[in-house]
Amino acid sequence: MSDQLGSAIPAFQGRVVTPEDGGYDAARKVWNGAIDHRPAIVAQCTDADDVAAALAFARDRGLEVSVRGGGHNFGGNAVWPDSLVVDLRAINQVTVDPRARVARCGGGARLGELDAATQEHGLATPSGTVSNTGVGGLTLGGGFGWLTHDHGMSIDNLVSARMVLADGSFVEASPDENADLFWAIRGGGGNFGVVTEFRFALHPVGPLVHAAMLFWPLAQGVEALAVMRDTIADLPPGLGGLLGVGLNAPPAPFVPEQHHLAPGHALLLAGFGAAEEHAAVVDAARSKLPPLFDFVSPMPYTALQSMLDDAAPPGILAYERALYLNDMTEGAIEVMAEFSARKNSPMSFAPVFRMDGAFSAVPDDATAFGGSRRPAYTVNLACVAPTPDLLGADTAWAQEYWSALRPFARDEGSYVNFMVEPDQERIVAAYGPEKYQRLAKIKARYDPENVFRHNANIKPADR
Ligand SMILES: Cc1cc2nc3c(=O)[nH]c(=O)nc-3n(C[C@H](O)[C@H](O)[C@H](O)COP(=O)(O)OP(=O)(O)OC[C@H]3O[C@@H](n4cnc5c(N)ncnc54)[C@H](O)[C@@H]3O)c2cc1C
């Protein structure tokens, strides 16, 4: 079957992997080890021509299509059962123009590949916090991390993109060309076509930055979470932060051995300016409530970008639920403290991203991002488990935790990149009806047959 199919994709330069091939299991694996999807064909594309050839082949054979970047979507959208997978992993070249401060990044690159190339010039663009995440899926949904406070989301730094549409045509999306498409791909996910190249604006960052982790035990939950909130809600320019709510202390060299795996809460602070500015914020938090331990150190920006990799290794079993909070009120903090003590897997926790600063300087309708730009917290209830039993127990935990936090949430919406089981109601809620309608009209123009549907799907508007 493999030869037949391989040779049947005319002019395809990459490798075609089918269930009969050795390597099929490796080719269909995604980050979430709980996903066991069996696609019909994995078309490992080497360039945009391969993408067009694979899409044409799927069309001719009546095969559904899924698109694979870094494979981090929790629900396994990248390798949908019985579909043809447009696998972009080999389209991962990154070139940097340091004068123009622009990076060209292949649609299948990982964050670590983008960072490695840009850091050669002391530059970076905002992305996520785990280095093996795909630039593609992360960017198309929004993309936030340490640099978001200073420079916004990945989409806020997207200059243009090269795409292959469902009908195989090649287009550019930018403020000057196909501006509606350019608006839609900045938050509307992989609904509109396959991005083979992103171009990002870059900023001077590093190479050395400052990192800190302040860790409090579970017993100090309510007080510690309030200090963490007050600190992260009031960061000066030049700092970015993340809360690890209900995190077990990593068994890492910078954690005193007696506290390895201790359950608690972590305030993580990254500083991109002077060491003193970072130290002042760390000292202020420390003096409000002395932590169990802390760690403060300069480190390369690329090390900061991979500091959390071990918390979410590929192949681990995972499930997630997310929501936006306008504020971490006392009520919300009490729920967080209570549920942090009730998780089952030591690896489960709630990463809480503060969204403000440059993120909030962008008007709501400037991009298709699914969520308001008002300052907020994105709370991700991440169940991360080494065994099926723990996965089952913490899936129930995350669902109950989510229901308990819902009364404090901003609205029904949440970040589309944190939706493991997107249903139509939640997708519409993520964008709000007006934005969703605008996206649906653009979808009808660029993908009227809804070829790109294995995602947080925007249905084409009736024409
Ligand atoms: C461990 C971990 C850490 C994370 N940390 C963060 C974080 O810090 N910040 C954040 O914002 N998000 C984070 N996320 C969420 C992440 O943004 C999403 O999981 C995202 O979908 C990952 O993209 P991917 O390319 O790796 O995934 P894939 O599963 O490969 O792709 C997801 C979907 O994106 C689309 N897609 C991917 N690439 C392309 C492309 N080039 N062209 C067209 N469509 C494409 C497809 O529809 C695909 O189904 C994290 C996820 C995990 C698992």
The ligand as a Gaussian input file, in Angstrom:
#p B3LYP/6-31G(d) Opt

LIG

0 1
 C        3.657000      21.100000      27.044000
 C        2.870000      22.213000      26.410000
 C        3.196000      23.523000      26.715000
 C        2.477000      24.577000      26.142000
 N        2.814000      25.861000      26.473000
 C        2.174000      26.884000      25.876000
 C        2.567000      28.224000      26.154000
 O        3.462000      28.487000      26.957000
 N        1.913000      29.223000      25.508000
 C        0.903000      28.975000      24.611000
 O        0.375000      29.945000      24.045000
 N        0.499000      27.709000      24.353000
 C        1.111000      26.666000      24.958000
 N        0.720000      25.378000      24.690000
 C       -0.437000      25.144000      23.810000
 C       -0.004000      25.123000      22.366000
 O       -0.019000      26.455000      21.880000
 C       -0.970000      24.273000      21.529000
 O       -0.935000      22.936000      21.994000
 C       -0.632000      24.307000      20.045000
 O       -1.663000      23.680000      19.317000
 C        0.677000      23.619000      19.746000
 O        1.003000      23.727000      18.404000
 P        1.759000      22.512000      17.675000
 O        2.104000      22.963000      16.331000
 O        2.808000      21.975000      18.569000
 O        0.590000      21.434000      17.681000
 P       -0.085000      20.454000      16.564000
 O       -0.790000      19.474000      17.387000
 O        0.953000      19.964000      15.621000
 O       -1.013000      21.416000      15.820000
 C       -2.210000      21.888000      16.403000
 C       -3.091000      22.414000      15.291000
 O       -2.505000      23.606000      14.782000
 C       -2.660000      23.656000      13.387000
 N       -1.338000      23.847000      12.786000
 C       -0.123000      23.591000      13.323000
 N        0.850000      24.046000      12.514000
 C        0.226000      24.585000      11.443000
 C        0.681000      25.238000      10.259000
 N        1.975000      25.457000      10.034000
 N       -0.250000      25.659000       9.359000
 C       -1.561000      25.467000       9.574000
 N       -2.050000      24.871000      10.686000
 C       -1.153000      24.441000      11.604000
 C       -3.397000      22.433000      12.962000
 O       -4.765000      22.755000      12.908000
 C       -3.182000      21.483000      14.100000
 O       -4.254000      20.609000      14.257000
 C        1.410000      24.302000      25.255000
 C        1.080000      22.967000      24.955000
 C        1.790000      21.943000      25.534000
 C        1.420000      20.521000      25.234000

